[in-house]
Amino acid sequence: MTIQNNIVYGSGPGGDYTNSGSVTQDHNLFGVDPIFVNAAARDLHIQSSSPAKNAGTTIAAVPTDKDGKSRPQSTAYCIGAYEDAA
């Protein structure tokens, strides 16, 4: 199994991802503030200063983000569910 382009942050005690060695992980953001637009309001788009911006890898099976915007919008896929156009 391969886990790519995911954000795991602020999920409570012991909630950040831990690899037991049985998966390949690549281009993820674990335990680092992704700088969402407004996490409290569940707006999980990333801000232009996010460390997730253009830090992902191309996944051919996911050519668009959750809003239907084509990927990538810049030099590389953004990590997470949404692309950032800026």
Order of alpha helices (4+ residues) and beta strands (2+ residues): beta-beta-beta-beta-beta-beta
